Amino acid sequence: MQYRDSAGLDSSQVRSSSGAAGGKLAVGGVGGLVIVLLAVFLGFDPSALLSGTEAGPQQNTDSYAQCRTGADIEQNRDCRFVAYTNSIQAYWSKALPGYQPTTTNIFTGRVSTACGTATSAVGPFYCPVDRVVYLDTGFFDQLTRQLGAKGGDAAEAYVIAHEYGHHISNLTGVLERAQQAGNQTGPNSPQVKLELQADCYAGVWLANAAKDAASPIAAVTRDDMLRAADAARAVGDDRIQEQSTGRVDRESWTHGSAKQRQDWLTRGFNSGDPRQCDTFAA
């Protein structure tokens, strides 16, 4: 992924927070069904997200204030998270009438959200209550070391764009309708279709990321798309089940198979059109 040195970066769209690793944070006002349908990138035990004990210390810092232009990424690689976020939100601000900007909260250890307490074990997720994307960047090491993805900037950008895809589904009312359908799992369940829609939206953004002359993303190459597709395959339910248990249970899927995820990401990228991302009608 190539960056545009002259592009301005808005660091206010990314914030960072850290909680003491041994701290316990208070529960948010979210029921179990909503937790299951949260935009968590990988399946997880809800107890890793919710805690009923008292809050521990959490510090919010403006770690990205020095990220002012695309050229800063070369000096400070953390600035790429600002570039991803800025580009994703700039695209959706134009593509979706009434788009409501939000933030990416990068945390370490654990973090308090309106959906409850999250630890690093949760993986990247979107909380529909506070409408914030949460990310522990340590996930990217897991993506490559444990899940076997090739990694790279485009793979990281795909992960974040997927979570912003859930923000789009939330703003359009699709996420709420999926929640109302109940706690269903399986390859054709509303929960899986919600995840596949987020994959498709991520592909749409990748297709359009470099088209705006003001975007901090200067180019998305074929190799970038291949790395994003590789990451999508790596987090397929069947791939994860095979690695963890040696067997595949289709009816327990919550995010879709490796093929489903790659196919919908590719569909979004090839079309560049969010109207092609109606996974519920497909």
C-alpha positions as a Markdown table, in Angstrom:
| # | Residue | x | y | z |
|---|---|---|---|---|
| 1 | Met | 0.0 | 0.0 | 0.0 |
| 2 | Gln | 1.4 | 3.4 | -1.0 |
| 3 | Tyr | 0.8 | 6.6 | 0.9 |
| 4 | Arg | 0.5 | 10.1 | -0.4 |
| 5 | Asp | 3.1 | 12.2 | 1.4 |
| 6 | Ser | 1.3 | 15.5 | 0.8 |
| 7 | Ala | -2.0 | 14.3 | 2.2 |
| 8 | Gly | -3.1 | 15.8 | 5.5 |
| 9 | Leu | -3.9 | 13.5 | 8.4 |
| 10 | Asp | -6.6 | 14.1 | 11.0 |
| 11 | Ser | -5.3 | 12.5 | 14.2 |
| 12 | Ser | -8.5 | 13.3 | 16.1 |
| 13 | Gln | -10.2 | 10.3 | 14.4 |
| 14 | Val | -7.8 | 7.9 | 16.3 |
| 15 | Arg | -7.4 | 7.8 | 20.0 |
| 16 | Ser | -5.5 | 5.4 | 22.2 |
| 17 | Ser | -6.1 | 4.1 | 25.7 |
| 18 | Ser | -4.5 | 1.6 | 28.0 |
| 19 | Gly | -5.8 | -0.3 | 31.0 |
| 20 | Ala | -3.9 | -2.1 | 33.6 |
| 21 | Ala | -3.5 | -5.7 | 32.6 |
| 22 | Gly | -4.8 | -6.9 | 36.0 |
| 23 | Gly | -7.5 | -4.3 | 36.3 |
| 24 | Lys | -11.3 | -5.1 | 36.2 |
| 25 | Leu | -13.6 | -2.8 | 34.4 |
| 26 | Ala | -17.3 | -2.2 | 34.9 |
| 27 | Val | -20.0 | -3.8 | 32.8 |
| 28 | Gly | -21.7 | -1.9 | 30.0 |
| 29 | Gly | -25.4 | -2.0 | 29.5 |
| 30 | Val | -25.5 | -4.6 | 26.7 |
| 31 | Gly | -27.3 | -8.0 | 26.7 |
| 32 | Gly | -25.8 | -11.3 | 25.6 |
| 33 | Leu | -27.5 | -11.3 | 22.2 |
| 34 | Val | -26.0 | -7.9 | 21.3 |
| 35 | Ile | -22.6 | -9.1 | 22.5 |
| 36 | Val | -22.8 | -12.2 | 20.2 |
| 37 | Leu | -23.6 | -9.9 | 17.3 |
| 38 | Leu | -21.0 | -7.4 | 18.0 |
| 39 | Ala | -18.6 | -6.8 | 15.1 |
| 40 | Val | -15.9 | -9.0 | 16.6 |
| 41 | Phe | -13.5 | -10.1 | 13.9 |
| 42 | Leu | -13.0 | -13.5 | 15.4 |
| 43 | Gly | -15.4 | -15.6 | 17.5 |
| 44 | Phe | -14.8 | -15.2 | 21.2 |
| 45 | Asp | -16.1 | -16.1 | 24.6 |
| 46 | Pro | -18.4 | -13.2 | 25.8 |
| 47 | Ser | -16.9 | -13.5 | 29.3 |
| 48 | Ala | -13.7 | -12.1 | 27.7 |
| 49 | Leu | -15.7 | -8.9 | 26.9 |
| 50 | Leu | -17.9 | -8.5 | 30.0 |
| 51 | Ser | -16.9 | -8.0 | 33.6 |
| 52 | Gly | -19.1 | -7.3 | 36.5 |
| 53 | Thr | -16.4 | -6.1 | 38.8 |
| 54 | Glu | -15.1 | -2.6 | 39.6 |
| 55 | Ala | -13.2 | -0.6 | 37.1 |
| 56 | Gly | -9.5 | -0.5 | 37.0 |
| 57 | Pro | -7.3 | 2.4 | 35.8 |
| 58 | Gln | -7.6 | 3.4 | 32.2 |
| 59 | Gln | -5.5 | 6.2 | 30.6 |
| 60 | Asn | -6.5 | 8.0 | 27.4 |
| 61 | Thr | -3.6 | 9.6 | 25.5 |
| 62 | Asp | -3.3 | 11.6 | 22.3 |
| 63 | Ser | -0.5 | 9.4 | 20.9 |
| 64 | Tyr | -1.2 | 10.3 | 17.3 |
| 65 | Ala | -1.1 | 14.1 | 17.5 |
| 66 | Gln | 2.2 | 14.1 | 15.7 |
| 67 | Cys | 0.6 | 12.4 | 12.6 |
| 68 | Arg | 0.0 | 15.4 | 10.4 |
| 69 | Thr | 0.7 | 14.3 | 6.9 |
| 70 | Gly | 1.2 | 11.1 | 4.9 |
| 71 | Ala | 5.0 | 11.8 | 5.0 |
| 72 | Asp | 4.9 | 11.2 | 8.8 |
| 73 | Ile | 4.2 | 7.5 | 8.2 |
| 74 | Glu | 7.8 | 6.9 | 7.1 |
| 75 | Gln | 9.1 | 8.4 | 10.4 |
| 76 | Asn | 6.4 | 6.9 | 12.6 |
| 77 | Arg | 4.7 | 3.8 | 11.4 |
| 78 | Asp | 1.9 | 4.2 | 13.9 |
| 79 | Cys | 0.6 | 7.0 | 11.8 |
| 80 | Arg | -0.6 | 4.5 | 9.2 |
| 81 | Phe | -3.6 | 3.8 | 11.5 |
| 82 | Val | -4.6 | 7.4 | 11.1 |
| 83 | Ala | -4.2 | 7.1 | 7.4 |
| 84 | Tyr | -6.4 | 4.0 | 7.2 |
| 85 | Thr | -9.1 | 5.6 | 9.4 |
| 86 | Asn | -9.1 | 8.9 | 7.6 |
| 87 | Ser | -9.3 | 7.3 | 4.2 |
| 88 | Ile | -12.1 | 4.9 | 5.2 |
| 89 | Gln | -14.2 | 7.7 | 6.7 |
| 90 | Ala | -13.6 | 10.1 | 3.9 |
| 91 | Tyr | -14.9 | 7.5 | 1.4 |
| 92 | Trp | -18.0 | 6.7 | 3.4 |
| 93 | Ser | -18.7 | 10.3 | 4.1 |
| 94 | Lys | -19.2 | 10.7 | 0.3 |
| 95 | Ala | -20.7 | 7.3 | -0.4 |
| 96 | Leu | -23.3 | 7.2 | 2.3 |
| 97 | Pro | -25.7 | 10.1 | 2.8 |
| 98 | Gly | -25.9 | 11.1 | 6.4 |
| 99 | Tyr | -22.7 | 9.2 | 7.3 |
| 100 | Gln | -21.8 | 9.9 | 11.0 |
| 101 | Pro | -18.0 | 9.9 | 11.6 |
| 102 | Thr | -16.6 | 8.0 | 14.5 |
| 103 | Thr | -13.2 | 7.0 | 15.9 |
| 104 | Thr | -10.8 | 4.2 | 16.1 |
| 105 | Asn | -9.8 | 3.5 | 19.7 |
| 106 | Ile | -6.4 | 1.7 | 19.8 |
| 107 | Phe | -5.9 | 0.0 | 23.2 |
| 108 | Thr | -3.6 | -2.3 | 25.0 |
| 109 | Gly | -4.6 | -4.8 | 27.8 |
| 110 | Arg | -8.2 | -4.0 | 28.2 |
| 111 | Val | -10.6 | -1.2 | 27.5 |
| 112 | Ser | -14.0 | 0.0 | 28.8 |
| 113 | Thr | -16.7 | 0.5 | 26.2 |
| 114 | Ala | -20.4 | 1.2 | 26.1 |
| 115 | Cys | -20.8 | -2.5 | 25.3 |
| 116 | Gly | -18.8 | -3.7 | 28.3 |
| 117 | Thr | -15.2 | -4.4 | 29.1 |
| 118 | Ala | -13.0 | -5.7 | 26.3 |
| 119 | Thr | -9.6 | -7.4 | 26.6 |
| 120 | Ser | -7.0 | -8.0 | 23.9 |
| 121 | Ala | -8.4 | -11.6 | 23.6 |
| 122 | Val | -11.5 | -10.3 | 22.0 |
| 123 | Gly | -9.7 | -9.1 | 18.8 |
| 124 | Pro | -10.8 | -6.1 | 16.8 |
| 125 | Phe | -14.5 | -5.2 | 17.3 |
| 126 | Tyr | -17.2 | -2.5 | 16.7 |
| 127 | Cys | -19.4 | -1.5 | 19.6 |
| 128 | Pro | -22.8 | -0.3 | 18.1 |
| 129 | Val | -23.7 | 1.5 | 21.4 |
| 130 | Asp | -20.9 | 4.0 | 21.4 |
| 131 | Arg | -20.3 | 3.5 | 17.6 |
| 132 | Val | -16.5 | 3.2 | 18.1 |
| 133 | Val | -14.1 | 0.8 | 16.4 |
| 134 | Tyr | -11.8 | -0.9 | 19.0 |
| 135 | Leu | -8.4 | -2.4 | 18.1 |
| 136 | Asp | -5.5 | -3.9 | 19.9 |
| 137 | Thr | -2.7 | -3.8 | 17.3 |
| 138 | Gly | -1.3 | -7.0 | 18.8 |
| 139 | Phe | -4.0 | -8.8 | 16.8 |
| 140 | Phe | -1.9 | -8.3 | 13.7 |
| 141 | Asp | 0.8 | -10.5 | 15.1 |
| 142 | Gln | -1.8 | -13.1 | 15.8 |
| 143 | Leu | -3.1 | -12.8 | 12.3 |
| 144 | Thr | 0.3 | -13.7 | 10.9 |
| 145 | Arg | 1.9 | -16.0 | 13.5 |
| 146 | Gln | -1.2 | -18.0 | 14.6 |
| 147 | Leu | -3.6 | -17.7 | 11.7 |
| 148 | Gly | -1.0 | -17.9 | 9.0 |
| 149 | Ala | -1.8 | -14.7 | 7.0 |
| 150 | Lys | 0.9 | -13.0 | 5.0 |
| 151 | Gly | 0.1 | -9.7 | 6.7 |
| 152 | Gly | 1.2 | -6.3 | 5.5 |
| 153 | Asp | -0.4 | -2.8 | 5.5 |
| 154 | Ala | -3.3 | -3.8 | 3.2 |
| 155 | Ala | -4.2 | -6.7 | 5.5 |
| 156 | Glu | -4.3 | -4.4 | 8.5 |
| 157 | Ala | -6.3 | -1.9 | 6.5 |
| 158 | Tyr | -8.8 | -4.6 | 5.6 |
| 159 | Val | -9.3 | -5.5 | 9.3 |
| 160 | Ile | -10.1 | -1.9 | 10.2 |
| 161 | Ala | -12.2 | -1.4 | 7.1 |
| 162 | His | -14.2 | -4.5 | 8.1 |
| 163 | Glu | -15.0 | -3.0 | 11.4 |
| 164 | Tyr | -16.1 | 0.3 | 9.8 |
| 165 | Gly | -18.3 | -1.9 | 7.6 |
| 166 | His | -20.2 | -2.8 | 10.7 |
| 167 | His | -20.6 | 0.9 | 11.4 |
| 168 | Ile | -22.2 | 1.3 | 8.0 |
| 169 | Ser | -24.5 | -1.6 | 8.7 |
| 170 | Asn | -25.4 | 0.0 | 12.0 |
| 171 | Leu | -26.1 | 3.4 | 10.4 |
| 172 | Thr | -28.3 | 1.8 | 7.7 |
| 173 | Gly | -30.3 | -0.3 | 10.3 |
| 174 | Val | -29.1 | -3.6 | 9.0 |
| 175 | Leu | -27.2 | -4.5 | 12.2 |
| 176 | Glu | -30.3 | -3.9 | 14.3 |
| 177 | Arg | -32.4 | -6.1 | 12.0 |
| 178 | Ala | -29.8 | -8.9 | 12.2 |
| 179 | Gln | -29.9 | -8.7 | 16.0 |
| 180 | Gln | -33.7 | -8.9 | 16.0 |
| 181 | Ala | -33.4 | -12.2 | 14.0 |
| 182 | Gly | -32.1 | -13.9 | 17.1 |
| 183 | Asn | -28.9 | -15.7 | 18.1 |
| 184 | Gln | -28.6 | -17.9 | 15.0 |
| 185 | Thr | -25.4 | -19.4 | 13.6 |
| 186 | Gly | -24.4 | -21.3 | 10.5 |
| 187 | Pro | -23.3 | -20.4 | 7.0 |
| 188 | Asn | -26.6 | -18.7 | 6.0 |
| 189 | Ser | -27.4 | -17.1 | 9.4 |
| 190 | Pro | -28.0 | -13.4 | 9.8 |
| 191 | Gln | -24.9 | -13.2 | 12.0 |
| 192 | Val | -22.7 | -14.5 | 9.2 |
| 193 | Lys | -24.4 | -12.4 | 6.6 |
| 194 | Leu | -23.6 | -9.3 | 8.7 |
| 195 | Glu | -19.9 | -10.3 | 8.8 |
| 196 | Leu | -19.8 | -10.9 | 5.1 |
| 197 | Gln | -21.4 | -7.6 | 4.4 |
| 198 | Ala | -18.6 | -5.9 | 6.4 |
| 199 | Asp | -16.1 | -7.8 | 4.3 |
| 200 | Cys | -17.8 | -6.6 | 1.1 |
| 201 | Tyr | -17.8 | -3.0 | 2.4 |
| 202 | Ala | -14.1 | -3.4 | 3.2 |
| 203 | Gly | -13.5 | -4.4 | -0.4 |
| 204 | Val | -15.5 | -1.5 | -1.7 |
| 205 | Trp | -13.3 | 0.9 | 0.2 |
| 206 | Leu | -10.1 | -0.7 | -1.0 |
| 207 | Ala | -11.4 | -0.2 | -4.6 |
| 208 | Asn | -11.9 | 3.5 | -4.0 |
| 209 | Ala | -9.2 | 4.3 | -1.4 |
| 210 | Ala | -6.8 | 5.9 | -3.9 |
| 211 | Lys | -9.3 | 7.6 | -6.2 |
| 212 | Asp | -9.5 | 10.8 | -4.1 |
| 213 | Ala | -6.6 | 13.1 | -4.7 |
| 214 | Ala | -6.8 | 14.1 | -1.1 |
| 215 | Ser | -6.7 | 10.6 | 0.3 |
| 216 | Pro | -3.6 | 9.6 | 2.3 |
| 217 | Ile | -3.7 | 6.3 | 0.3 |
| 218 | Ala | -1.9 | 6.9 | -3.0 |
| 219 | Ala | -2.3 | 3.4 | -4.5 |
| 220 | Val | -3.8 | 0.0 | -3.8 |
| 221 | Thr | -1.9 | -2.6 | -5.8 |
| 222 | Arg | -2.8 | -6.1 | -6.9 |
| 223 | Asp | -0.5 | -7.4 | -4.2 |
| 224 | Asp | -2.4 | -5.3 | -1.7 |
| 225 | Met | -5.7 | -6.9 | -2.7 |
| 226 | Leu | -4.1 | -10.4 | -2.6 |
| 227 | Arg | -2.9 | -9.7 | 1.0 |
| 228 | Ala | -6.3 | -8.5 | 2.0 |
| 229 | Ala | -8.0 | -11.6 | 0.5 |
| 230 | Asp | -5.4 | -13.8 | 2.2 |
| 231 | Ala | -6.3 | -12.2 | 5.6 |
| 232 | Ala | -10.0 | -12.7 | 4.9 |
| 233 | Arg | -9.3 | -16.4 | 4.2 |
| 234 | Ala | -7.2 | -16.7 | 7.4 |
| 235 | Val | -10.1 | -15.6 | 9.6 |
| 236 | Gly | -12.7 | -17.9 | 8.0 |
| 237 | Asp | -14.6 | -20.0 | 10.6 |
| 238 | Asp | -13.6 | -23.2 | 8.9 |
| 239 | Arg | -10.0 | -22.3 | 8.9 |
| 240 | Ile | -10.0 | -21.4 | 12.5 |
| 241 | Gln | -11.9 | -24.5 | 13.5 |
| 242 | Glu | -9.5 | -26.8 | 11.6 |
| 243 | Gln | -6.6 | -25.2 | 13.3 |
| 244 | Ser | -8.0 | -25.3 | 16.8 |
| 245 | Thr | -10.0 | -28.5 | 16.9 |
| 246 | Gly | -9.2 | -30.4 | 13.7 |
| 247 | Arg | -12.8 | -30.5 | 12.6 |
| 248 | Val | -15.3 | -28.2 | 10.9 |
| 249 | Asp | -18.8 | -27.5 | 12.4 |
| 250 | Arg | -20.7 | -25.5 | 9.8 |
| 251 | Glu | -23.7 | -24.9 | 12.0 |
| 252 | Ser | -21.6 | -23.1 | 14.6 |
| 253 | Trp | -20.2 | -20.5 | 12.2 |
| 254 | Thr | -20.5 | -16.9 | 13.2 |
| 255 | His | -18.4 | -15.1 | 10.6 |
| 256 | Gly | -18.4 | -17.3 | 7.5 |
| 257 | Ser | -16.0 | -19.7 | 5.8 |
| 258 | Ala | -12.7 | -18.7 | 4.3 |
| 259 | Lys | -14.2 | -18.9 | 0.8 |
| 260 | Gln | -17.3 | -16.8 | 1.8 |
| 261 | Arg | -15.2 | -14.1 | 3.3 |
| 262 | Gln | -12.8 | -14.0 | 0.4 |
| 263 | Asp | -15.6 | -14.0 | -2.2 |
| 264 | Trp | -17.5 | -11.1 | -0.6 |
| 265 | Leu | -14.3 | -9.0 | -0.1 |
| 266 | Thr | -13.5 | -9.6 | -3.8 |
| 267 | Arg | -17.0 | -8.8 | -4.8 |
| 268 | Gly | -16.8 | -5.5 | -3.1 |
| 269 | Phe | -13.4 | -4.7 | -4.6 |
| 270 | Asn | -14.3 | -5.7 | -8.1 |
| 271 | Ser | -17.5 | -3.7 | -8.1 |
| 272 | Gly | -16.4 | -0.7 | -6.0 |
| 273 | Asp | -20.1 | -0.3 | -5.3 |
| 274 | Pro | -21.7 | -0.7 | -1.8 |
| 275 | Arg | -25.0 | -1.6 | -3.4 |
| 276 | Gln | -23.4 | -4.9 | -4.4 |
| 277 | Cys | -23.0 | -5.8 | -0.7 |
| 278 | Asp | -26.6 | -6.9 | 0.2 |
| 279 | Thr | -25.6 | -10.2 | 1.6 |
| 280 | Phe | -29.1 | -10.7 | 3.0 |
| 281 | Ala | -30.6 | -10.7 | -0.4 |
| 282 | Ala | -27.9 | -12.9 | -2.0 |
